Amino acid sequence: EFIDTDGVRLRKDTIRSYEGKEIHRRLLDEIYHDLKDEGGEILIKGLTEEKWVSPDNEAFLKNHLDRLLKAGITERLLVSEKDQTFVAPRHWYRKIPSEYFSLHTQWIFNNKVATVTWGDVEKLIIIESPSFFNAETKTFNCIWDNVAQPLEPDHAS
């Protein structure tokens, strides 16, 4: 980062927090704008897409997924084994046992880790830290590599 005394220094980790009903959409916009020029991957755990099934949310999510795909951005999602709602392509998902599932959703992208806590007041914390990003990516990949992919709808039991 550039400093006032005509020099540079290593950028420090940053932490930002937000509250309110629109934080999820705000986060998805930030993710898109961070990755749109070079593409990339978003790692998501703890998301329940069932709560987003409404006409307004469905339209927003469809547009969001379309813009991700056009920009060469993909996602990998860890969802509860009980989840039956899949908004993105089915191969982007893996199911984790319900006892390990948390409703605190985490997005890992572009040296950032964002966590949303859902409830009466929704809260978002975004940590921009290469070391934290790398640690969370490794944990995500460990889980991803050791859980099952959801069955296609015509093979579901």
N, C-alpha and C positions, 0 to 999 in steps of 0.2 A: 504494500500500500504506500502511496505517496504521502509524505508528511510536510508540514508547513516550512520546515527549515531546508527546503530544496534537496531532500533526501528520500530514501525509501527504507522500509523495514518489513520484516515478515508480517504478513497479515495475521491477526489474532483470531481465534475462534469467536464466533458471534452466537448469541442466543436472542431470539425474538419471541414474543408471546402475543396472542390475540384472543379475544373472546367474542362470541356472538353467533348468530344463526347462519351467516354467510361465509364462515371461515373455511368450510369444505370447498366451496367454489373458488374462493380466493387462493387456496392452496393449489387446486388443480390448475388454475391459471398460471401461478408461479412456476409450477413444474413444467408446464408446456413451454412457457417463455424461456426457461432455463435450458431446455433441451431441443427446442425446435430447429435450431440451425445446424446442429451436428448429430441429431438423433440420440439414441441411448436407450437405457432400460430403467424402469421404475420397479422397485421391489416393495410389495405391500403386504403387511400382515395384520390380522385382526379386523378385517373389513367384513361387514355383513351387508351385502348389496340389497337384500330384501327390503331394508328400510328406505331405499331410494326408488322403489317401484311406485311411482305416481306419474301422471302425465307430464307435469312440469319437470320433475327430476329425470324422467326417462329421456325427454328431449335434450336436456342439458348433457346427460351422460353419453347419449348417442353422438351428439356434436363433438364432445370431448374426445371420445374414442376415434371418431373419424379424423380429427385434426392430429391426434397422436400417430395414427397409421400413416397419414400423408407425410408426416415429418420423419418417419422412420423410427418412431419411439414405440417400444413394446413394454409390457408389464409382466411381472410374475407375481401371483397373489397366493398367499396362504390363508385359507378360509377354514371354518369349522367343518368337521365331517358331517354335520347336520344340515349344512347349507345346500339348498337346491336351486338358488337363484344365481344365474351366471350372466352377466352383462357383456363381458369381453369374450373373445374366442376361448373355447373350453380348454385348449392346451396351455393357456396362461395360468391355470389354477393347479394347486395341490391342496389336499385336505389334511388337516391336523386333528388329532383326537380332541374331543370337546373339552376334556379336563385341562387342556393346555391352551385353550382359546381364550383370548382376552378381548373385550370390547374397546380397548384403547388401540386405535388404529395407527399404524406406523407406515410412513412412506420413506424410502431410502433412495436418494437420487442426487447426482451432481454434487458430491461432497456435503450433502445435507441429510439430516434425519429429522423428519417432522412427525410429531405425535399429536393426535386429536383425542381428547377425552370427551365422550358423549354424555349428555345429561341435561338437566334443566338449563344450565349455562354451558355451552360447548366451548372448549378451550383448545388452542393450538399452540404448540411450542415448536419452533424450528431452530435446530442447532446446526450451524455451518462449521464443520470441523473435519478435515480429512482423516484424522486418526479415529474419530468416533464413527464416521461413515464407513471406514474400512472394517472396524470391529463389528458393526451391525451387519454389514454385508456378509462377512464370514459366518456369523450366527445364522442369518437368513439362509445362506447356501447350505449349511449343515442340515438345517431342518428340511429344506426343499429336496435335498438329495436322499432323504430318508422317509418320505411320506408318499402316499398314493395320489395319482392323478384321478380326477373325477371320471366316472364312466360317461360315455356318450349317451345322450337321451334314449336312443333305441336299444342300448345295452343295460340300462339301469334296471335294478331289481326292485 
